[in-house]
Amino acid sequence: MDTSQNATAGIGGSGGNGTLVPQTNDTAEPAVVEDPKQNLNQVINSIQKTLGLIHQLYLTVSSFNSASQLPLLQRLNALVMELDNMAKLSEKCNIQVPMEVFNLIDDGKNPDEFTRDVINGCIAKNQITKGKTDTFKSLRKHLLEELEQAFPDEVESYRDIRAASAAETKRLAQAQSTLPNGDVKVKPEL
């Protein structure tokens, strides 16, 4: 494989027999914090490119003759390089897939079933938590009513203290959400 063919197959030196020996790059690149969505898009693009290379390889192999050996080797080298690129890009992505999803796929089921089950479980836990919260609110209200009958002056000062504390907390929250120029910070929508 000469240098012009090497450029077609990708970056790297010829290792003979149609294999590529990757060349090392001695220049250090600065560390860049990248957007996770951009990293994921790069992996998706690499997967699509790999699928295209596999299709080209399939066409080359299905109509193989001695004249198509060089294009076959070039496509194999391009596939290997793209798979290597995909592996490097995937290291930047921190995607964790629960084993249950893989088990569902292995069982021939739709992975959306896992999502549905998780959401239904969250809804059930949310309802339980809401019930506990409502019970504590009811208990607090009942205790305040009983305390008000037994100790009306103390309950009145307790309510004043609570109102002052709530007003101070609200004032601090508003002060933290304002910028030095007087504008209010707005939470970005996710």
SVG drawing of the C-alpha trace seen along z (x, -y; Angstrom):
<svg xmlns="http://www.w3.org/2000/svg" viewBox="-59 -47 65 61">
<polyline fill="none" stroke="black" stroke-width="0.4" points="0.0,0.0 1.7,-3.2 1.1,-6.7 -1.7,-7.7 -3.6,-4.5 -2.8,-5.1 -4.6,-8.5 -7.6,-6.8 -7.7,-4.2 -7.1,-6.7 -4.3,-7.9 -1.5,-5.6 1.4,-3.7 1.3,-0.5 2.0,2.5 2.1,4.8 -0.5,7.3 -3.2,4.6 -3.0,3.8 -2.5,0.3 0.0,-0.6 -1.3,-3.7 1.0,-6.7 1.4,-8.5 0.9,-12.2 3.5,-13.7 1.8,-17.1 -0.2,-17.5 -3.7,-18.8 -5.1,-21.1 -7.8,-19.6 -11.2,-20.8 -14.4,-20.4 -16.9,-19.2 -20.7,-19.2 -22.1,-15.7 -24.7,-16.1 -22.0,-16.9 -20.0,-13.8 -23.1,-11.7 -23.8,-13.1 -20.2,-12.3 -20.7,-8.7 -24.0,-8.5 -22.3,-9.9 -19.5,-7.4 -22.0,-4.5 -23.8,-5.7 -20.4,-6.0 -19.5,-2.5 -22.8,-1.1 -22.1,-2.7 -18.6,-1.2 -20.1,2.3 -22.5,1.9 -19.7,1.0 -17.7,3.9 -20.7,6.2 -21.0,5.0 -17.3,5.5 -17.3,9.0 -20.5,10.1 -18.9,9.3 -15.4,10.2 -12.8,11.0 -9.0,10.6 -9.2,7.0 -11.3,6.0 -8.7,7.1 -7.2,3.6 -10.6,1.9 -11.5,4.7 -8.4,4.1 -8.9,0.3 -12.5,0.7 -11.4,3.1 -8.8,0.7 -11.3,-2.2 -13.7,0.0 -11.1,0.8 -10.1,-2.9 -13.7,-4.0 -14.3,-1.3 -11.2,-2.6 -12.5,-6.2 -15.9,-5.1 -14.2,-3.5 -12.3,-6.6 -15.3,-8.8 -17.4,-6.6 -14.9,-7.0 -16.0,-10.7 -19.7,-9.6 -20.9,-8.6 -24.0,-6.7 -25.1,-4.0 -27.7,-1.5 -29.3,0.7 -28.8,4.4 -32.5,4.9 -32.7,3.2 -30.2,5.6 -32.0,8.5 -35.3,7.3 -33.6,6.9 -32.1,10.4 -35.6,11.8 -36.9,10.1 -38.9,7.6 -39.2,3.8 -36.9,1.8 -39.7,-0.8 -41.3,1.8 -38.4,1.1 -39.0,-2.7 -42.7,-2.2 -42.1,0.0 -39.6,-2.5 -42.1,-5.3 -44.9,-3.3 -42.7,-2.5 -41.8,-6.2 -45.5,-7.1 -46.3,-4.5 -43.5,-5.7 -44.5,-9.3 -48.1,-8.5 -46.8,-6.8 -44.5,-9.7 -47.4,-12.2 -49.6,-10.1 -46.9,-10.3 -46.5,-14.1 -50.3,-14.6 -50.4,-12.6 -47.6,-14.7 -49.4,-17.9 -52.6,-16.6 -50.7,-15.6 -49.1,-19.0 -52.4,-20.8 -54.0,-18.6 -51.1,-19.2 -51.3,-22.9 -55.1,-22.9 -54.6,-20.9 -51.6,-23.1 -53.6,-26.3 -56.4,-25.1 -53.9,-24.3 -51.3,-27.1 -52.8,-29.9 -50.1,-32.5 -47.2,-30.2 -48.8,-29.1 -49.4,-32.7 -45.7,-33.6 -44.7,-30.4 -46.8,-31.5 -45.2,-34.9 -41.7,-33.4 -42.6,-31.0 -44.0,-33.9 -40.9,-36.0 -38.6,-33.1 -40.6,-32.4 -40.4,-36.0 -36.6,-36.1 -36.1,-32.9 -38.1,-34.3 -36.1,-37.5 -32.8,-35.6 -33.9,-33.4 -34.9,-36.5 -31.6,-38.3 -29.6,-35.2 -31.5,-35.1 -30.7,-38.7 -27.7,-39.7 -25.4,-42.7 -27.1,-44.8 -30.6,-44.2 -31.8,-41.6 -33.3,-38.3 -31.6,-35.0 -33.8,-32.7 -33.4,-29.0 -32.8,-27.5 -35.3,-25.0 -34.0,-21.5"/>
</svg>
